[in-house]
Amino acid sequence: MHTLLVAVNPEPGSLTHHLVRRLEAALRPGSVEIADLAQEGFDPRYTPTDRLAYQQRGGPPPDVLREQQRIDRASDLVLVFPVYWWSMPALLKGWIDRVFINGWAFDYAPATGIRPRLHRLTTHLLPVAGDDAGLYERHGYGHALRTQIEHGIVDYCGSRRGVTAFVHESEQDDSQATARNVDHAVTAIRDAISVPLDARHE
């Protein structure tokens, strides 16, 4: 059991990073790796080299290969990110665009179609949202985000769906309410990761 926590926020003192530190402390010591994409300077720009790698006409660039190897070591992947414009930040979208490619996350051929490859992985989402849960429900934002990421990425690549735990009202002045939201999200993901792989639902 090995967990990769992916942090996507340029501000080290952000609630995003606080959540990553809380999760690291909540999980089994020595079982966690952190990928801080902003601090590490991951380049989200999709280049002609990335396109060739996607088409399997060349190997992935070294930075992409490093990210794939980190995910290959993991049984659980947790994406911790602020919600920007009802979606993920550009840095996370670029990381997925460049890393989750044909020949690694899935296989595609015109004759056979799509064959997912990430069955070994469980992916959890921890979005940090400024608005309240009621607004997300009324406008369908939560459903849209789940469809985009859970169905459009996680399912497409064959990963198990883990827990999606929103931290709503992240910019409120009530620090106690924020702490409760953080505790709930961290506990939900910790408990899901603690379940043995062979006991999880496919």
RAURDA-V104240 format. One record per backbone hydrogen bond with DSSP energy under -0.5 kcal/mol. NH is the residue of the N-H (numbers start at 1). CO is the residue of the C=O. E is the energy in kcal/mol with one decimal. If there is no record, write none. Layout:
<<NH,CO,E> <NH,CO,E>>
This chain:
<<3,31,-3.2> <4,76,-2.7> <5,3,-0.6> <5,33,-3.0> <6,4,-0.6> <6,78,-3.1> <7,5,-0.7> <7,35,-2.4> <8,80,-1.8> <12,10,-0.7> <14,11,-2.0> <18,14,-1.9> <19,15,-2.6> <20,16,-1.8> <21,17,-2.4> <22,18,-2.4> <23,19,-2.6> <24,20,-2.6> <25,21,-2.1> <26,22,-1.7> <27,23,-1.5> <31,28,-2.1> <33,3,-2.6> <35,5,-3.1> <36,34,-0.6> <37,7,-1.7> <37,35,-1.1> <40,36,-2.6> <41,37,-0.5> <41,38,-0.9> <42,37,-2.3> <44,42,-0.7> <47,45,-0.6> <51,47,-2.0> <52,48,-2.2> <53,49,-2.1> <54,50,-2.5> <55,51,-2.1> <56,53,-1.3> <57,52,-3.2> <65,61,-2.5> <66,62,-2.2> <67,63,-1.5> <68,64,-2.4> <69,65,-2.3> <70,66,-1.8> <71,67,-2.2> <72,68,-2.5> <73,69,-1.2> <74,71,-1.5> <75,2,-3.0> <76,2,-2.1> <77,122,-2.9> <78,4,-2.8> <79,77,-0.5> <79,124,-2.4> <80,6,-2.8> <80,78,-0.7> <81,79,-0.6> <81,126,-1.5> <82,8,-0.8> <83,128,-2.7> <84,82,-0.6> <84,87,-2.1> <85,83,-0.5> <87,84,-1.2> <93,89,-2.3> <94,90,-2.8> <95,91,-1.7> <96,92,-2.4> <97,93,-2.8> <98,94,-2.3> <99,95,-2.3> <100,96,-2.1> <101,99,-1.8> <103,106,-3.6> <104,101,-1.9> <104,106,-0.6> <105,101,-2.3> <106,101,-1.0> <107,115,-2.3> <109,113,-1.5> <112,109,-0.6> <113,109,-3.4> <115,107,-2.7> <117,105,-2.2> <117,157,-0.7> <118,105,-0.7> <118,157,-2.9> <121,118,-1.6> <122,75,-1.9> <123,160,-2.5> <124,77,-3.5> <124,122,-0.5> <125,163,-2.4> <126,79,-2.9> <128,81,-2.7> <129,127,-0.7> <129,167,-2.6> <136,132,-1.7> <137,133,-2.2> <138,134,-2.8> <139,135,-2.2> <140,136,-0.8> <140,137,-0.5> <141,136,-1.1> <142,136,-0.8> <144,140,-2.3> <145,141,-2.6> <146,142,-2.3> <147,143,-2.6> <148,144,-2.5> <149,145,-2.5> <150,146,-1.6> <151,146,-1.4> <152,147,-2.2> <153,149,-1.5> <154,149,-2.6> <155,150,-2.7> <156,151,-0.9> <157,153,-1.9> <158,154,-0.5> <158,155,-1.3> <159,154,-1.6> <160,121,-3.0> <162,123,-2.8> <162,160,-0.5> <165,125,-2.6> <165,163,-0.6> <166,164,-0.6> <167,127,-2.5> <168,166,-0.7> <169,131,-2.0> <170,129,-2.5> <172,169,-1.5> <175,173,-1.3> <178,174,-2.0> <179,175,-2.4> <180,176,-2.0> <181,177,-2.3> <182,178,-2.5> <183,179,-2.7> <184,180,-2.4> <185,181,-2.1> <186,182,-2.8> <187,183,-2.5> <188,184,-2.2> <189,185,-2.1> <190,186,-2.8> <191,187,-2.7> <192,188,-1.6> <193,189,-2.4> <194,190,-1.7> <195,191,-0.6> <195,192,-0.8> <199,196,-1.8> <200,196,-0.5> <200,197,-1.3>>
